[in-house]
Amino acid sequence: MACSARDNAADWPLWNRFHEGFIQEDGRVVDWTDGARTVSEGQAYALFLALVANDRERFDRVLGWTHTHLAKGDLAQVLPAWKWGHDAASDRWGVLDANSATDA
């Protein structure tokens, strides 16, 4: 049985529910269970699903956010940080752990 990309992302209700619940307009995938953090695994998962859904616009947004916020603007040279979120000590949003995750 062969697998192929979908012709239209609108034809996949589970993808629609996922991106409506977890992907912000700017491409950030939010883990609502832990302080609205973002992890590189979530970004990678969304990229894969967008690819399968043939949702190029959302793929590009997720990749762009990952590139800018997790890879210091240079995915060619920098592995994505695994954890991004709110730092209570500085009251700022940004990378919380710059280590890369092998499963992302």
C-alpha positions as CSV (number, residue, x, y, z in Angstrom):
1,M,0.0,0.0,0.0
2,A,1.5,3.3,-1.1
3,C,1.3,6.5,0.9
4,S,1.1,9.9,-0.6
5,A,0.6,13.5,0.5
6,R,-3.0,14.7,0.7
7,D,-4.3,16.8,-2.1
8,N,-5.9,19.2,0.3
9,A,-5.2,19.8,4.0
10,A,-8.9,20.7,4.5
11,D,-9.7,17.0,3.8
12,W,-8.0,15.9,7.0
13,P,-10.1,16.8,10.1
14,L,-7.6,15.6,12.6
15,W,-4.9,17.9,11.1
16,N,-7.4,20.7,11.2
17,R,-8.1,20.1,14.9
18,F,-4.4,19.8,15.7
19,H,-3.4,23.0,14.1
20,E,-6.4,24.9,15.5
21,G,-5.6,23.7,19.0
22,F,-1.8,23.9,19.1
23,I,-0.3,25.9,16.3
24,Q,-0.3,29.7,16.6
25,E,-0.5,31.9,13.6
26,D,3.2,32.6,13.7
27,G,4.1,28.9,13.6
28,R,4.8,28.2,17.2
29,V,3.4,24.9,18.5
30,V,2.2,25.3,22.1
31,D,2.2,22.6,24.8
32,W,-0.7,23.8,26.9
33,T,0.0,21.1,29.5
34,D,3.2,22.7,30.8
35,G,3.1,26.5,31.0
36,A,2.4,27.1,27.3
37,R,6.0,26.0,26.5
38,T,7.2,25.0,23.1
39,V,9.5,22.0,22.5
40,S,11.4,21.1,19.4
41,E,9.7,17.7,19.2
42,G,6.3,19.5,18.9
43,Q,7.7,21.7,16.1
44,A,9.1,18.6,14.3
45,Y,5.8,16.7,14.7
46,A,3.8,19.7,13.3
47,L,6.3,19.9,10.3
48,F,5.8,16.2,9.5
49,L,2.0,16.5,9.8
50,A,1.9,19.6,7.6
51,L,4.0,17.8,5.0
52,V,1.6,14.8,5.0
53,A,-1.4,17.2,4.9
54,N,0.2,19.0,2.0
55,D,-0.2,22.2,3.9
56,R,2.7,24.2,2.6
57,E,1.7,27.5,4.1
58,R,1.5,26.1,7.7
59,F,4.7,24.1,7.1
60,D,6.5,27.3,6.1
61,R,5.3,29.1,9.2
62,V,6.3,26.3,11.6
63,L,9.7,26.0,10.0
64,G,10.2,29.8,10.1
65,W,9.3,30.0,13.8
66,T,11.7,27.1,14.5
67,H,14.4,28.7,12.5
68,T,14.1,32.1,14.2
69,H,13.4,31.1,17.8
70,L,15.0,27.7,18.3
71,A,18.0,27.8,16.0
72,K,19.1,31.4,16.4
73,G,18.1,32.1,12.8
74,D,20.5,29.6,11.3
75,L,19.2,26.0,11.0
76,A,22.2,25.2,8.7
77,Q,24.6,25.7,11.6
78,V,22.6,25.5,14.8
79,L,20.5,22.5,16.1
80,P,17.2,23.7,17.5
81,A,17.0,24.3,21.2
82,W,14.6,21.8,22.7
83,K,12.7,24.0,25.1
84,W,11.3,27.6,24.7
85,G,8.9,29.3,27.0
86,H,8.4,31.8,29.9
87,D,11.4,32.4,32.2
88,A,9.8,33.4,35.5
89,A,13.1,34.8,36.8
90,S,13.5,37.3,34.1
91,D,9.8,37.5,33.1
92,R,10.7,37.0,29.5
93,W,9.8,34.5,26.8
94,G,12.7,32.7,25.0
95,V,14.9,29.6,25.0
96,L,14.8,27.9,28.4
97,D,17.2,25.1,27.4
98,A,19.5,25.4,24.4
99,N,20.4,21.7,24.3
100,S,19.1,19.9,21.2
101,A,16.7,17.0,21.5
102,T,17.7,13.9,19.5
103,D,14.1,13.0,18.7
104,A,13.3,16.4,17.1
